[in-house]
């Protein structure tokens, strides 16, 4: 009985080994994984570029607002001085 069970166990092991993926399937899986990584890297780079563009636009808008505020303050300070000269 032990020999029969041992034979069945060995046959089962060979069955599991034989049912594994072939070399072509392994290569296809590796290629798919590489494509996923490449897509992920491209997505991260695109998001970083978009964030950088948004930051640049926000900085430009902030600078424009600060310049407008400074110009308004300068104009307000100059207005009383202009009235005093008349």
C-alpha positions as a Markdown table, in Angstrom:
| # | Residue | x | y | z |
|---|---|---|---|---|
| 1 | Unk | 0.0 | 0.0 | 0.0 |
| 2 | Unk | 2.9 | 2.4 | 0.8 |
| 3 | Unk | 4.3 | 1.8 | -2.7 |
| 4 | Unk | 1.0 | 2.6 | -4.3 |
| 5 | Unk | 0.6 | 5.8 | -2.4 |
| 6 | Unk | 4.3 | 6.8 | -3.1 |
| 7 | Unk | 3.7 | 6.1 | -6.8 |
| 8 | Unk | 0.5 | 8.3 | -6.7 |
| 9 | Unk | 2.4 | 11.0 | -4.9 |
| 10 | Unk | 5.2 | 11.0 | -7.5 |
| 11 | Unk | 2.7 | 11.0 | -10.3 |
| 12 | Unk | 0.9 | 14.0 | -8.7 |
| 13 | Unk | 4.2 | 15.9 | -8.4 |
| 14 | Unk | 4.9 | 15.3 | -12.1 |
| 15 | Unk | 1.4 | 16.5 | -12.9 |
| 16 | Unk | 1.9 | 19.8 | -11.1 |
| 17 | Unk | 5.2 | 20.3 | -12.8 |
| 18 | Unk | 3.8 | 19.5 | -16.2 |
| 19 | Unk | 0.9 | 21.9 | -15.7 |
| 20 | Unk | 3.2 | 24.9 | -15.1 |
| 21 | Unk | 3.5 | 27.8 | -17.6 |
| 22 | Unk | 5.5 | 27.2 | -20.7 |
| 23 | Unk | 8.5 | 29.3 | -21.5 |
| 24 | Unk | 6.5 | 31.4 | -24.0 |
| 25 | Unk | 3.8 | 32.0 | -21.4 |
| 26 | Unk | 6.5 | 33.1 | -18.9 |
| 27 | Unk | 8.0 | 35.4 | -21.5 |
| 28 | Unk | 4.6 | 36.9 | -22.3 |
| 29 | Unk | 3.9 | 37.5 | -18.6 |
| 30 | Unk | 7.3 | 39.2 | -18.2 |
| 31 | Unk | 6.6 | 41.4 | -21.2 |
| 32 | Unk | 3.2 | 42.3 | -19.9 |
| 33 | Unk | 4.8 | 43.2 | -16.5 |
| 34 | Unk | 7.4 | 45.3 | -18.2 |
| 35 | Unk | 4.6 | 47.2 | -20.1 |
| 36 | Unk | 2.7 | 47.8 | -16.9 |
| 37 | Unk | 5.8 | 49.2 | -15.3 |
| 38 | Unk | 6.5 | 51.4 | -18.4 |
| 39 | Unk | 2.9 | 52.7 | -18.4 |
| 40 | Unk | 3.1 | 53.4 | -14.7 |
| 41 | Unk | 6.4 | 55.4 | -15.1 |
| 42 | Unk | 4.9 | 57.3 | -18.0 |
| 43 | Unk | 1.8 | 58.1 | -15.9 |
| 44 | Unk | 3.9 | 59.4 | -13.0 |
| 45 | Unk | 6.0 | 61.5 | -15.3 |
| 46 | Unk | 2.9 | 63.0 | -16.9 |
| 47 | Unk | 1.4 | 63.8 | -13.5 |
| 48 | Unk | 4.6 | 65.4 | -12.4 |
| 49 | Unk | 4.8 | 67.5 | -15.5 |
| 50 | Unk | 1.1 | 68.5 | -15.0 |
| 51 | Unk | 1.8 | 69.4 | -11.4 |
| 52 | Unk | 4.8 | 71.5 | -12.4 |
| 53 | Unk | 2.8 | 73.4 | -15.0 |
| 54 | Unk | 0.0 | 74.0 | -12.4 |
| 55 | Unk | 2.6 | 75.2 | -9.9 |
| 56 | Unk | 4.1 | 77.6 | -12.5 |
| 57 | Unk | 0.7 | 79.0 | -13.4 |
| 58 | Unk | -0.2 | 79.5 | -9.7 |
| 59 | Unk | 3.1 | 81.2 | -9.1 |
| 60 | Unk | 2.6 | 83.5 | -12.1 |
| 61 | Unk | -0.9 | 84.4 | -10.9 |
| 62 | Unk | 0.4 | 85.1 | -7.4 |
| 63 | Unk | 3.1 | 87.3 | -8.8 |
| 64 | Unk | 0.6 | 89.2 | -11.0 |
| 65 | Unk | -1.7 | 89.7 | -8.0 |
| 66 | Unk | 1.2 | 90.9 | -5.9 |
| 67 | Unk | 2.3 | 93.3 | -8.6 |
| 68 | Unk | -1.3 | 94.6 | -9.0 |
| 69 | Unk | -1.6 | 95.2 | -5.2 |
| 70 | Unk | 1.8 | 97.0 | -5.2 |
| 71 | Unk | 0.7 | 99.1 | -8.2 |
| 72 | Unk | -2.6 | 100.0 | -6.4 |
| 73 | Unk | -0.8 | 100.9 | -3.2 |
| 74 | Unk | 1.7 | 103.1 | -5.2 |
| 75 | Unk | -1.2 | 104.8 | -7.0 |
| 76 | Unk | -3.1 | 105.3 | -3.8 |
| 77 | Unk | 0.0 | 106.8 | -2.1 |
| 78 | Unk | 0.7 | 109.0 | -5.1 |
| 79 | Unk | -2.9 | 110.4 | -5.3 |
| 80 | Unk | -2.8 | 112.5 | -2.1 |
| 81 | Unk | 0.6 | 113.8 | -3.1 |
| 82 | Unk | -0.7 | 114.8 | -6.5 |
| 83 | Unk | -3.7 | 116.6 | -4.9 |
| 84 | Unk | -1.4 | 118.4 | -2.5 |
| 85 | Unk | 0.5 | 119.9 | -5.4 |
| 86 | Unk | -2.6 | 121.4 | -7.0 |
